[in-house]
Amino acid sequence: VVLAVAAVACALVGLSRGWRPDARRLVTGGAVASGLLAMVAPLASADVLMYAVYGRLAQLGLDPYANTARTLIDRADPIGLAAERPWLDTTSVYGPLATLVQELSVRLGGGTMHGAVLWLVLVNAFAFVGAGALLVRLAGPDPARRARAAVLWVANPLLLYVLVAGAHLDAQAIALAVLALALLPRRALLAG
């Protein structure tokens, strides 16, 4: 984490001194890093396991806002059995769109924790890279602004660690917020 912060700080200093990397290359590098991180087990958080639990509950027709991992554990469900403390008795706090993504991930993952987590990580990686590419585009034609957007988002090792390697749902929420910003000037209703 310290090295990631130092890398971003060095990049920002370089940008302030005239360094102008190609933003497309930074986005490509961030996409490659995201793809590689999607192929390893999630790091630093077990949140993604709970996302799979909520998806499994929805897949079984159970309300993830009223049921918990304990419901699945009582049924000896493999996804429920893989959940970790202290979240065993916590209901979902995520909205219906997140629950839909979680349910689809469980379905695509064949009803296994490993498969569900893989799909959840892939969705997050795609959302992260998509948000980064869109932020670079929103920065306009100025190469300095485009490079800064890429350095601060998609080529930022700290965000790659937290959002992609950590498989946090926040990547999806941020991607939707960036998409809304992009749509706002021409399609305000759709942005809302």
mmCIF file of the C-alpha atoms, coordinates in Angstrom:
data_MODEL
# 
_entry.id   MODEL 
# 
loop_
_atom_site.group_PDB 
_atom_site.id 
_atom_site.type_symbol 
_atom_site.label_atom_id 
_atom_site.label_alt_id 
_atom_site.label_comp_id 
_atom_site.label_asym_id 
_atom_site.label_entity_id 
_atom_site.label_seq_id 
_atom_site.pdbx_PDB_ins_code 
_atom_site.Cartn_x 
_atom_site.Cartn_y 
_atom_site.Cartn_z 
_atom_site.occupancy 
_atom_site.B_iso_or_equiv 
_atom_site.pdbx_formal_charge 
_atom_site.auth_seq_id 
_atom_site.auth_comp_id 
_atom_site.auth_asym_id 
_atom_site.auth_atom_id 
_atom_site.pdbx_PDB_model_num 
ATOM 1   C CA . VAL A 1 1   ? 0.000   0.000   0.000   1.00 0.00 ? 1   VAL A CA 1 
ATOM 2   C CA . VAL A 1 2   ? 2.841   2.368   0.855   1.00 0.00 ? 2   VAL A CA 1 
ATOM 3   C CA . LEU A 1 3   ? 4.533   1.607   -2.464  1.00 0.00 ? 3   LEU A CA 1 
ATOM 4   C CA . ALA A 1 4   ? 1.250   2.161   -4.311  1.00 0.00 ? 4   ALA A CA 1 
ATOM 5   C CA . VAL A 1 5   ? 0.801   5.568   -2.688  1.00 0.00 ? 5   VAL A CA 1 
ATOM 6   C CA . ALA A 1 6   ? 4.420   6.447   -3.502  1.00 0.00 ? 6   ALA A CA 1 
ATOM 7   C CA . ALA A 1 7   ? 3.941   5.375   -7.129  1.00 0.00 ? 7   ALA A CA 1 
ATOM 8   C CA . VAL A 1 8   ? 0.883   7.590   -7.553  1.00 0.00 ? 8   VAL A CA 1 
ATOM 9   C CA . ALA A 1 9   ? 2.664   10.497  -5.847  1.00 0.00 ? 9   ALA A CA 1 
ATOM 10  C CA . CYS A 1 10  ? 5.664   10.091  -8.183  1.00 0.00 ? 10  CYS A CA 1 
ATOM 11  C CA . ALA A 1 11  ? 3.364   9.961   -11.205 1.00 0.00 ? 11  ALA A CA 1 
ATOM 12  C CA . LEU A 1 12  ? 1.565   13.133  -10.111 1.00 0.00 ? 12  LEU A CA 1 
ATOM 13  C CA . VAL A 1 13  ? 4.880   14.929  -9.575  1.00 0.00 ? 13  VAL A CA 1 
ATOM 14  C CA . GLY A 1 14  ? 5.989   13.781  -13.018 1.00 0.00 ? 14  GLY A CA 1 
ATOM 15  C CA . LEU A 1 15  ? 2.757   15.066  -14.564 1.00 0.00 ? 15  LEU A CA 1 
ATOM 16  C CA . SER A 1 16  ? 3.222   18.439  -12.867 1.00 0.00 ? 16  SER A CA 1 
ATOM 17  C CA . ARG A 1 17  ? 6.721   18.619  -14.391 1.00 0.00 ? 17  ARG A CA 1 
ATOM 18  C CA . GLY A 1 18  ? 5.574   17.949  -17.932 1.00 0.00 ? 18  GLY A CA 1 
ATOM 19  C CA . TRP A 1 19  ? 5.499   14.157  -18.213 1.00 0.00 ? 19  TRP A CA 1 
ATOM 20  C CA . ARG A 1 20  ? 2.791   13.270  -20.737 1.00 0.00 ? 20  ARG A CA 1 
ATOM 21  C CA . PRO A 1 21  ? 2.278   9.516   -20.979 1.00 0.00 ? 21  PRO A CA 1 
ATOM 22  C CA . ASP A 1 22  ? -0.212  8.223   -23.514 1.00 0.00 ? 22  ASP A CA 1 
ATOM 23  C CA . ALA A 1 23  ? -3.476  7.844   -21.582 1.00 0.00 ? 23  ALA A CA 1 
ATOM 24  C CA . ARG A 1 24  ? -4.552  4.971   -23.855 1.00 0.00 ? 24  ARG A CA 1 
ATOM 25  C CA . ARG A 1 25  ? -1.473  3.014   -22.831 1.00 0.00 ? 25  ARG A CA 1 
ATOM 26  C CA . LEU A 1 26  ? -2.194  3.677   -19.173 1.00 0.00 ? 26  LEU A CA 1 
ATOM 27  C CA . VAL A 1 27  ? -5.768  2.444   -19.648 1.00 0.00 ? 27  VAL A CA 1 
ATOM 28  C CA . THR A 1 28  ? -4.440  -0.634  -21.453 1.00 0.00 ? 28  THR A CA 1 
ATOM 29  C CA . GLY A 1 29  ? -1.960  -1.262  -18.633 1.00 0.00 ? 29  GLY A CA 1 
ATOM 30  C CA . GLY A 1 30  ? -4.733  -0.871  -16.066 1.00 0.00 ? 30  GLY A CA 1 
ATOM 31  C CA . ALA A 1 31  ? -6.902  -3.289  -18.034 1.00 0.00 ? 31  ALA A CA 1 
ATOM 32  C CA . VAL A 1 32  ? -4.099  -5.865  -18.163 1.00 0.00 ? 32  VAL A CA 1 
ATOM 33  C CA . ALA A 1 33  ? -3.444  -5.438  -14.427 1.00 0.00 ? 33  ALA A CA 1 
ATOM 34  C CA . SER A 1 34  ? -7.169  -5.807  -13.731 1.00 0.00 ? 34  SER A CA 1 
ATOM 35  C CA . GLY A 1 35  ? -7.306  -8.978  -15.788 1.00 0.00 ? 35  GLY A CA 1 
ATOM 36  C CA . LEU A 1 36  ? -4.346  -10.453 -13.959 1.00 0.00 ? 36  LEU A CA 1 
ATOM 37  C CA . LEU A 1 37  ? -5.759  -9.510  -10.556 1.00 0.00 ? 37  LEU A CA 1 
ATOM 38  C CA . ALA A 1 38  ? -9.080  -11.104 -11.522 1.00 0.00 ? 38  ALA A CA 1 
ATOM 39  C CA . MET A 1 39  ? -7.290  -14.430 -11.884 1.00 0.00 ? 39  MET A CA 1 
ATOM 40  C CA . VAL A 1 40  ? -6.073  -14.596 -8.277  1.00 0.00 ? 40  VAL A CA 1 
ATOM 41  C CA . ALA A 1 41  ? -8.050  -15.029 -5.077  1.00 0.00 ? 41  ALA A CA 1 
ATOM 42  C CA . PRO A 1 42  ? -9.480  -11.762 -3.717  1.00 0.00 ? 42  PRO A CA 1 
ATOM 43  C CA . LEU A 1 43  ? -7.123  -9.955  -1.356  1.00 0.00 ? 43  LEU A CA 1 
ATOM 44  C CA . ALA A 1 44  ? -7.620  -8.047  1.884   1.00 0.00 ? 44  ALA A CA 1 
ATOM 45  C CA . SER A 1 45  ? -11.367 -8.592  2.182   1.00 0.00 ? 45  SER A CA 1 
ATOM 46  C CA . ALA A 1 46  ? -13.942 -11.335 2.462   1.00 0.00 ? 46  ALA A CA 1 
ATOM 47  C CA . ASP A 1 47  ? -16.774 -9.046  1.327   1.00 0.00 ? 47  ASP A CA 1 
ATOM 48  C CA . VAL A 1 48  ? -17.018 -10.838 -2.004  1.00 0.00 ? 48  VAL A CA 1 
ATOM 49  C CA . LEU A 1 49  ? -17.966 -14.025 -0.150  1.00 0.00 ? 49  LEU A CA 1 
ATOM 50  C CA . MET A 1 50  ? -20.991 -12.240 1.265   1.00 0.00 ? 50  MET A CA 1 
ATOM 51  C CA . TYR A 1 51  ? -21.912 -10.915 -2.177  1.00 0.00 ? 51  TYR A CA 1 
ATOM 52  C CA . ALA A 1 52  ? -22.018 -14.560 -3.284  1.00 0.00 ? 52  ALA A CA 1 
ATOM 53  C CA . VAL A 1 53  ? -24.157 -15.447 -0.255  1.00 0.00 ? 53  VAL A CA 1 
ATOM 54  C CA . TYR A 1 54  ? -26.683 -12.741 -1.147  1.00 0.00 ? 54  TYR A CA 1 
ATOM 55  C CA . GLY A 1 55  ? -26.682 -13.912 -4.756  1.00 0.00 ? 55  GLY A CA 1 
ATOM 56  C CA . ARG A 1 56  ? -27.249 -17.503 -3.658  1.00 0.00 ? 56  ARG A CA 1 
ATOM 57  C CA . LEU A 1 57  ? -30.141 -16.477 -1.427  1.00 0.00 ? 57  LEU A CA 1 
ATOM 58  C CA . ALA A 1 58  ? -31.737 -14.629 -4.360  1.00 0.00 ? 58  ALA A CA 1 
ATOM 59  C CA . GLN A 1 59  ? -31.107 -17.588 -6.678  1.00 0.00 ? 59  GLN A CA 1 
ATOM 60  C CA . LEU A 1 60  ? -32.958 -19.873 -4.263  1.00 0.00 ? 60  LEU A CA 1 
ATOM 61  C CA . GLY A 1 61  ? -35.891 -17.455 -4.091  1.00 0.00 ? 61  GLY A CA 1 
ATOM 62  C CA . LEU A 1 62  ? -35.007 -16.296 -0.585  1.00 0.00 ? 62  LEU A CA 1 
ATOM 63  C CA . ASP A 1 63  ? -34.994 -12.614 0.317   1.00 0.00 ? 63  ASP A CA 1 
ATOM 64  C CA . PRO A 1 64  ? -31.379 -11.479 0.968   1.00 0.00 ? 64  PRO A CA 1 
ATOM 65  C CA . TYR A 1 65  ? -32.791 -8.504  2.906   1.00 0.00 ? 65  TYR A CA 1 
ATOM 66  C CA . ALA A 1 66  ? -34.447 -10.867 5.397   1.00 0.00 ? 66  ALA A CA 1 
ATOM 67  C CA . ASN A 1 67  ? -32.181 -13.953 5.305   1.00 0.00 ? 67  ASN A CA 1 
ATOM 68  C CA . THR A 1 68  ? -28.493 -14.371 6.078   1.00 0.00 ? 68  THR A CA 1 
ATOM 69  C CA . ALA A 1 69  ? -25.654 -16.791 5.476   1.00 0.00 ? 69  ALA A CA 1 
ATOM 70  C CA . ARG A 1 70  ? -26.935 -18.700 8.490   1.00 0.00 ? 70  ARG A CA 1 
ATOM 71  C CA . THR A 1 71  ? -30.025 -19.630 6.421   1.00 0.00 ? 71  THR A CA 1 
ATOM 72  C CA . LEU A 1 72  ? -27.747 -21.269 3.869   1.00 0.00 ? 72  LEU A CA 1 
ATOM 73  C CA . ILE A 1 73  ? -25.572 -22.871 6.548   1.00 0.00 ? 73  ILE A CA 1 
ATOM 74  C CA . ASP A 1 74  ? -28.671 -24.484 8.071   1.00 0.00 ? 74  ASP A CA 1 
ATOM 75  C CA . ARG A 1 75  ? -29.347 -26.020 4.635   1.00 0.00 ? 75  ARG A CA 1 
ATOM 76  C CA . ALA A 1 76  ? -25.715 -27.187 4.311   1.00 0.00 ? 76  ALA A CA 1 
ATOM 77  C CA . ASP A 1 77  ? -25.416 -25.041 1.186   1.00 0.00 ? 77  ASP A CA 1 
ATOM 78  C CA . PRO A 1 78  ? -21.785 -24.885 -0.021  1.00 0.00 ? 78  PRO A CA 1 
ATOM 79  C CA . ILE A 1 79  ? -21.870 -21.122 -0.575  1.00 0.00 ? 79  ILE A CA 1 
ATOM 80  C CA . GLY A 1 80  ? -23.278 -20.510 2.893   1.00 0.00 ? 80  GLY A CA 1 
ATOM 81  C CA . LEU A 1 81  ? -20.705 -22.816 4.443   1.00 0.00 ? 81  LEU A CA 1 
ATOM 82  C CA . ALA A 1 82  ? -17.889 -20.753 2.891   1.00 0.00 ? 82  ALA A CA 1 
ATOM 83  C CA . ALA A 1 83  ? -19.092 -17.484 4.450   1.00 0.00 ? 83  ALA A CA 1 
ATOM 84  C CA . GLU A 1 84  ? -16.953 -15.949 7.174   1.00 0.00 ? 84  GLU A CA 1 
ATOM 85  C CA . ARG A 1 85  ? -17.547 -14.346 10.519  1.00 0.00 ? 85  ARG A CA 1 
ATOM 86  C CA . PRO A 1 86  ? -18.612 -11.684 11.495  1.00 0.00 ? 86  PRO A CA 1 
ATOM 87  C CA . TRP A 1 87  ? -21.084 -11.489 8.585   1.00 0.00 ? 87  TRP A CA 1 
ATOM 88  C CA . LEU A 1 88  ? -22.959 -14.763 9.124   1.00 0.00 ? 88  LEU A CA 1 
ATOM 89  C CA . ASP A 1 89  ? -26.008 -13.008 10.565  1.00 0.00 ? 89  ASP A CA 1 
ATOM 90  C CA . THR A 1 90  ? -25.936 -9.878  8.378   1.00 0.00 ? 90  THR A CA 1 
ATOM 91  C CA . THR A 1 91  ? -28.622 -9.253  5.774   1.00 0.00 ? 91  THR A CA 1 
ATOM 92  C CA . SER A 1 92  ? -27.853 -7.504  2.508   1.00 0.00 ? 92  SER A CA 1 
ATOM 93  C CA . VAL A 1 93  ? -27.564 -3.722  2.494   1.00 0.00 ? 93  VAL A CA 1 
ATOM 94  C CA . TYR A 1 94  ? -27.170 -3.562  -1.296  1.00 0.00 ? 94  TYR A CA 1 
ATOM 95  C CA . GLY A 1 95  ? -29.814 -2.480  -3.759  1.00 0.00 ? 95  GLY A CA 1 
ATOM 96  C CA . PRO A 1 96  ? -31.707 -4.573  -6.290  1.00 0.00 ? 96  PRO A CA 1 
ATOM 97  C CA . LEU A 1 97  ? -29.217 -3.990  -9.122  1.00 0.00 ? 97  LEU A CA 1 
ATOM 98  C CA . ALA A 1 98  ? -26.339 -5.274  -6.982  1.00 0.00 ? 98  ALA A CA 1 
ATOM 99  C CA . THR A 1 99  ? -28.462 -8.241  -5.918  1.00 0.00 ? 99  THR A CA 1 
ATOM 100 C CA . LEU A 1 100 ? -29.214 -9.013  -9.570  1.00 0.00 ? 100 LEU A CA 1 
ATOM 101 C CA . VAL A 1 101 ? -25.486 -8.973  -10.411 1.00 0.00 ? 101 VAL A CA 1 
ATOM 102 C CA . GLN A 1 102 ? -24.789 -11.176 -7.391  1.00 0.00 ? 102 GLN A CA 1 
ATOM 103 C CA . GLU A 1 103 ? -27.507 -13.653 -8.393  1.00 0.00 ? 103 GLU A CA 1 
ATOM 104 C CA . LEU A 1 104 ? -26.309 -13.793 -12.006 1.00 0.00 ? 104 LEU A CA 1 
ATOM 105 C CA . SER A 1 105 ? -22.758 -14.378 -10.790 1.00 0.00 ? 105 SER A CA 1 
ATOM 106 C CA . VAL A 1 106 ? -23.905 -17.345 -8.710  1.00 0.00 ? 106 VAL A CA 1 
ATOM 107 C CA . ARG A 1 107 ? -25.854 -18.750 -11.661 1.00 0.00 ? 107 ARG A CA 1 
ATOM 108 C CA . LEU A 1 108 ? -22.939 -18.304 -14.081 1.00 0.00 ? 108 LEU A CA 1 
ATOM 109 C CA . GLY A 1 109 ? -20.595 -19.752 -11.465 1.00 0.00 ? 109 GLY A CA 1 
ATOM 110 C CA . GLY A 1 110 ? -22.540 -22.985 -11.351 1.00 0.00 ? 110 GLY A CA 1 
ATOM 111 C CA . GLY A 1 111 ? -23.738 -22.517 -7.785  1.00 0.00 ? 111 GLY A CA 1 
ATOM 112 C CA . THR A 1 112 ? -20.222 -22.773 -6.333  1.00 0.00 ? 112 THR A CA 1 
ATOM 113 C CA . MET A 1 113 ? -18.452 -20.196 -4.205  1.00 0.00 ? 113 MET A CA 1 
ATOM 114 C CA . HIS A 1 114 ? -15.384 -20.317 -6.447  1.00 0.00 ? 114 HIS A CA 1 
ATOM 115 C CA . GLY A 1 115 ? -17.422 -19.791 -9.612  1.00 0.00 ? 115 GLY A CA 1 
ATOM 116 C CA . ALA A 1 116 ? -19.545 -17.020 -8.086  1.00 0.00 ? 116 ALA A CA 1 
ATOM 117 C CA . VAL A 1 117 ? -16.491 -15.173 -6.799  1.00 0.00 ? 117 VAL A CA 1 
ATOM 118 C CA . LEU A 1 118 ? -14.804 -15.434 -10.191 1.00 0.00 ? 118 LEU A CA 1 
ATOM 119 C CA . TRP A 1 119 ? -17.792 -13.841 -11.912 1.00 0.00 ? 119 TRP A CA 1 
ATOM 120 C CA . LEU A 1 120 ? -18.115 -11.147 -9.240  1.00 0.00 ? 120 LEU A CA 1 
ATOM 121 C CA . VAL A 1 121 ? -14.422 -10.291 -9.622  1.00 0.00 ? 121 VAL A CA 1 
ATOM 122 C CA . LEU A 1 122 ? -14.736 -10.177 -13.417 1.00 0.00 ? 122 LEU A CA 1 
ATOM 123 C CA . VAL A 1 123 ? -17.736 -7.843  -13.216 1.00 0.00 ? 123 VAL A CA 1 
ATOM 124 C CA . ASN A 1 124 ? -15.809 -5.556  -10.849 1.00 0.00 ? 124 ASN A CA 1 
ATOM 125 C CA . ALA A 1 125 ? -12.717 -5.586  -13.068 1.00 0.00 ? 125 ALA A CA 1 
ATOM 126 C CA . PHE A 1 126 ? -14.811 -4.737  -16.126 1.00 0.00 ? 126 PHE A CA 1 
ATOM 127 C CA . ALA A 1 127 ? -16.575 -1.921  -14.223 1.00 0.00 ? 127 ALA A CA 1 
ATOM 128 C CA . PHE A 1 128 ? -13.238 -0.566  -12.982 1.00 0.00 ? 128 PHE A CA 1 
ATOM 129 C CA . VAL A 1 129 ? -11.651 -0.489  -16.438 1.00 0.00 ? 129 VAL A CA 1 
ATOM 130 C CA . GLY A 1 130 ? -14.821 0.881   -18.024 1.00 0.00 ? 130 GLY A CA 1 
ATOM 131 C CA . ALA A 1 131 ? -14.965 3.708   -15.499 1.00 0.00 ? 131 ALA A CA 1 
ATOM 132 C CA . GLY A 1 132 ? -11.292 4.480   -16.134 1.00 0.00 ? 132 GLY A CA 1 
ATOM 133 C CA . ALA A 1 133 ? -11.706 4.599   -19.899 1.00 0.00 ? 133 ALA A CA 1 
ATOM 134 C CA . LEU A 1 134 ? -14.743 6.831   -19.518 1.00 0.00 ? 134 LEU A CA 1 
ATOM 135 C CA . LEU A 1 135 ? -12.954 9.155   -17.085 1.00 0.00 ? 135 LEU A CA 1 
ATOM 136 C CA . VAL A 1 136 ? -10.114 9.553   -19.589 1.00 0.00 ? 136 VAL A CA 1 
ATOM 137 C CA . ARG A 1 137 ? -12.648 10.394  -22.274 1.00 0.00 ? 137 ARG A CA 1 
ATOM 138 C CA . LEU A 1 138 ? -14.403 12.881  -19.984 1.00 0.00 ? 138 LEU A CA 1 
ATOM 139 C CA . ALA A 1 139 ? -11.056 14.601  -19.408 1.00 0.00 ? 139 ALA A CA 1 
ATOM 140 C CA . GLY A 1 140 ? -11.331 15.965  -22.942 1.00 0.00 ? 140 GLY A CA 1 
ATOM 141 C CA . PRO A 1 141 ? -8.632  16.412  -25.567 1.00 0.00 ? 141 PRO A CA 1 
ATOM 142 C CA . ASP A 1 142 ? -5.927  17.843  -23.278 1.00 0.00 ? 142 ASP A CA 1 
ATOM 143 C CA . PRO A 1 143 ? -3.179  15.177  -22.955 1.00 0.00 ? 143 PRO A CA 1 
ATOM 144 C CA . ALA A 1 144 ? -2.242  16.368  -19.448 1.00 0.00 ? 144 ALA A CA 1 
ATOM 145 C CA . ARG A 1 145 ? -5.805  16.018  -18.172 1.00 0.00 ? 145 ARG A CA 1 
ATOM 146 C CA . ARG A 1 146 ? -6.230  12.640  -19.854 1.00 0.00 ? 146 ARG A CA 1 
ATOM 147 C CA . ALA A 1 147 ? -2.981  11.359  -18.359 1.00 0.00 ? 147 ALA A CA 1 
ATOM 148 C CA . ARG A 1 148 ? -3.954  12.655  -14.908 1.00 0.00 ? 148 ARG A CA 1 
ATOM 149 C CA . ALA A 1 149 ? -7.345  10.914  -15.124 1.00 0.00 ? 149 ALA A CA 1 
ATOM 150 C CA . ALA A 1 150 ? -5.656  7.639   -16.099 1.00 0.00 ? 150 ALA A CA 1 
ATOM 151 C CA . VAL A 1 151 ? -2.999  7.907   -13.376 1.00 0.00 ? 151 VAL A CA 1 
ATOM 152 C CA . LEU A 1 152 ? -5.555  8.712   -10.687 1.00 0.00 ? 152 LEU A CA 1 
ATOM 153 C CA . TRP A 1 153 ? -7.938  5.910   -11.655 1.00 0.00 ? 153 TRP A CA 1 
ATOM 154 C CA . VAL A 1 154 ? -7.189  3.011   -13.965 1.00 0.00 ? 154 VAL A CA 1 
ATOM 155 C CA . ALA A 1 155 ? -3.390  2.999   -13.580 1.00 0.00 ? 155 ALA A CA 1 
ATOM 156 C CA . ASN A 1 156 ? -3.561  3.648   -9.837  1.00 0.00 ? 156 ASN A CA 1 
ATOM 157 C CA . PRO A 1 157 ? -2.119  0.611   -8.018  1.00 0.00 ? 157 PRO A CA 1 
ATOM 158 C CA . LEU A 1 158 ? -3.890  1.514   -4.778  1.00 0.00 ? 158 LEU A CA 1 
ATOM 159 C CA . LEU A 1 159 ? -7.316  1.501   -6.454  1.00 0.00 ? 159 LEU A CA 1 
ATOM 160 C CA . LEU A 1 160 ? -6.425  -1.658  -8.369  1.00 0.00 ? 160 LEU A CA 1 
ATOM 161 C CA . TYR A 1 161 ? -5.623  -3.298  -5.028  1.00 0.00 ? 161 TYR A CA 1 
ATOM 162 C CA . VAL A 1 162 ? -8.748  -2.137  -3.207  1.00 0.00 ? 162 VAL A CA 1 
ATOM 163 C CA . LEU A 1 163 ? -11.368 -2.329  -5.949  1.00 0.00 ? 163 LEU A CA 1 
ATOM 164 C CA . VAL A 1 164 ? -10.167 -5.096  -8.263  1.00 0.00 ? 164 VAL A CA 1 
ATOM 165 C CA . ALA A 1 165 ? -8.008  -7.318  -6.062  1.00 0.00 ? 165 ALA A CA 1 
ATOM 166 C CA . GLY A 1 166 ? -10.344 -6.711  -3.111  1.00 0.00 ? 166 GLY A CA 1 
ATOM 167 C CA . ALA A 1 167 ? -13.375 -7.405  -5.344  1.00 0.00 ? 167 ALA A CA 1 
ATOM 168 C CA . HIS A 1 168 ? -15.367 -4.604  -3.751  1.00 0.00 ? 168 HIS A CA 1 
ATOM 169 C CA . LEU A 1 169 ? -18.798 -3.778  -5.110  1.00 0.00 ? 169 LEU A CA 1 
ATOM 170 C CA . ASP A 1 170 ? -17.808 -0.101  -5.031  1.00 0.00 ? 170 ASP A CA 1 
ATOM 171 C CA . ALA A 1 171 ? -16.229 -0.468  -8.487  1.00 0.00 ? 171 ALA A CA 1 
ATOM 172 C CA . GLN A 1 172 ? -19.673 -1.120  -9.956  1.00 0.00 ? 172 GLN A CA 1 
ATOM 173 C CA . ALA A 1 173 ? -21.277 1.805   -8.125  1.00 0.00 ? 173 ALA A CA 1 
ATOM 174 C CA . ILE A 1 174 ? -18.503 4.169   -9.217  1.00 0.00 ? 174 ILE A CA 1 
ATOM 175 C CA . ALA A 1 175 ? -18.757 2.978   -12.827 1.00 0.00 ? 175 ALA A CA 1 
ATOM 176 C CA . LEU A 1 176 ? -22.476 3.814   -12.805 1.00 0.00 ? 176 LEU A CA 1 
ATOM 177 C CA . ALA A 1 177 ? -21.764 7.256   -11.315 1.00 0.00 ? 177 ALA A CA 1 
ATOM 178 C CA . VAL A 1 178 ? -19.133 7.975   -13.989 1.00 0.00 ? 178 VAL A CA 1 
ATOM 179 C CA . LEU A 1 179 ? -21.554 6.801   -16.678 1.00 0.00 ? 179 LEU A CA 1 
ATOM 180 C CA . ALA A 1 180 ? -24.181 9.176   -15.292 1.00 0.00 ? 180 ALA A CA 1 
ATOM 181 C CA . LEU A 1 181 ? -21.683 12.051  -15.483 1.00 0.00 ? 181 LEU A CA 1 
ATOM 182 C CA . ALA A 1 182 ? -20.920 11.174  -19.087 1.00 0.00 ? 182 ALA A CA 1 
ATOM 183 C CA . LEU A 1 183 ? -24.613 11.063  -19.999 1.00 0.00 ? 183 LEU A CA 1 
ATOM 184 C CA . LEU A 1 184 ? -25.580 14.235  -18.124 1.00 0.00 ? 184 LEU A CA 1 
ATOM 185 C CA . PRO A 1 185 ? -24.839 16.846  -20.817 1.00 0.00 ? 185 PRO A CA 1 
ATOM 186 C CA . ARG A 1 186 ? -26.851 15.097  -23.550 1.00 0.00 ? 186 ARG A CA 1 
ATOM 187 C CA . ARG A 1 187 ? -29.201 12.685  -21.795 1.00 0.00 ? 187 ARG A CA 1 
ATOM 188 C CA . ALA A 1 188 ? -29.982 14.129  -18.361 1.00 0.00 ? 188 ALA A CA 1 
ATOM 189 C CA . LEU A 1 189 ? -33.019 11.927  -17.788 1.00 0.00 ? 189 LEU A CA 1 
ATOM 190 C CA . LEU A 1 190 ? -31.063 8.784   -18.602 1.00 0.00 ? 190 LEU A CA 1 
ATOM 191 C CA . ALA A 1 191 ? -28.185 10.010  -16.408 1.00 0.00 ? 191 ALA A CA 1 
ATOM 192 C CA . GLY A 1 192 ? -30.627 10.292  -13.497 1.00 0.00 ? 192 GLY A CA 1 
# 
